[in-house]
């Protein structure tokens, strides 16, 4: 896996679209591999950049659901619908 961790000073303006897309792809791959905690971390990093990202909220909700954290998953889905 690529190192897609964000540096403290990174903002949506300083992170390339390619890097953001790579983080989404990494998260989806981790979900498919059943590595839900790692996928969750990936989507949290994306939400640090863009807190109202419907896409990241939806995938985070899926990771939480797979971890049987249904109440948290529901909150992610609700937030995604209101963004």
C-alpha positions as CSV (number, residue, x, y, z in Angstrom):
1,X,0.0,0.0,0.0
2,X,1.1,3.5,-0.7
3,X,1.7,5.8,2.3
4,X,-1.3,8.1,2.0
5,X,-1.1,9.6,5.5
6,X,-1.6,13.3,5.6
7,X,0.8,15.7,7.1
8,X,-0.5,18.1,9.7
9,X,-0.2,21.1,7.4
10,X,-2.0,19.5,4.5
11,X,-5.3,21.1,3.5
12,X,-7.7,20.3,0.6
13,X,-5.9,23.0,-1.4
14,X,-2.4,21.5,-0.9
15,X,-3.3,17.8,-1.6
16,X,-3.5,16.8,-5.2
17,X,-6.7,15.3,-6.7
18,X,-4.5,12.2,-7.5
19,X,-3.6,11.8,-3.8
20,X,-7.2,12.1,-2.8
21,X,-8.3,9.6,-5.4
22,X,-5.6,7.2,-4.2
23,X,-6.9,7.4,-0.7
24,X,-10.4,6.5,-1.9
25,X,-9.0,3.6,-3.9
26,X,-7.0,2.4,-0.9
27,X,-10.0,2.6,1.4
28,X,-12.1,0.6,-1.1
29,X,-9.4,-2.0,-1.4
30,X,-9.2,-2.3,2.3
31,X,-12.9,-2.7,2.6
32,X,-12.8,-5.5,-0.1
33,X,-10.0,-7.2,1.9
34,X,-12.1,-7.1,5.1
35,X,-9.6,-4.7,6.8
36,X,-12.4,-2.5,8.1
37,X,-10.4,-0.7,10.8
38,X,-7.8,0.3,8.3
39,X,-10.4,1.4,5.8
40,X,-12.0,3.5,8.6
41,X,-8.7,5.3,9.2
42,X,-8.4,6.0,5.5
43,X,-11.9,7.6,5.3
44,X,-11.2,9.5,8.5
45,X,-8.2,11.1,6.8
46,X,-10.3,12.0,3.9
47,X,-12.9,13.6,6.2
48,X,-10.2,15.6,7.8
49,X,-9.6,17.2,4.4
50,X,-13.3,17.5,3.5
51,X,-15.7,17.0,6.5
52,X,-18.8,17.2,4.3
53,X,-17.6,14.6,1.7
54,X,-20.7,12.5,1.0
55,X,-18.5,9.9,-0.6
56,X,-16.2,9.5,2.3
57,X,-19.1,9.6,4.8
58,X,-20.8,6.8,2.9
59,X,-17.7,4.6,2.8
60,X,-17.0,5.3,6.4
61,X,-20.5,4.3,7.2
62,X,-20.0,1.0,5.4
63,X,-16.8,0.3,7.3
64,X,-18.5,1.0,10.6
65,X,-21.4,-1.2,9.6
66,X,-19.0,-4.1,8.8
67,X,-17.5,-3.6,12.2
68,X,-21.0,-3.9,13.7
69,X,-20.9,-0.3,14.9
70,X,-24.4,0.3,13.5
71,X,-25.3,3.4,15.5
72,X,-22.1,5.2,14.3
73,X,-22.7,4.0,10.7
74,X,-26.2,5.4,10.8
75,X,-24.9,8.8,11.9
76,X,-22.5,8.8,9.0
77,X,-25.3,8.0,6.5
78,X,-27.5,10.7,8.0
79,X,-24.8,13.2,7.8
80,X,-24.1,12.3,4.2
81,X,-27.7,12.9,3.4
82,X,-27.7,16.3,4.9
83,X,-24.4,17.7,3.4
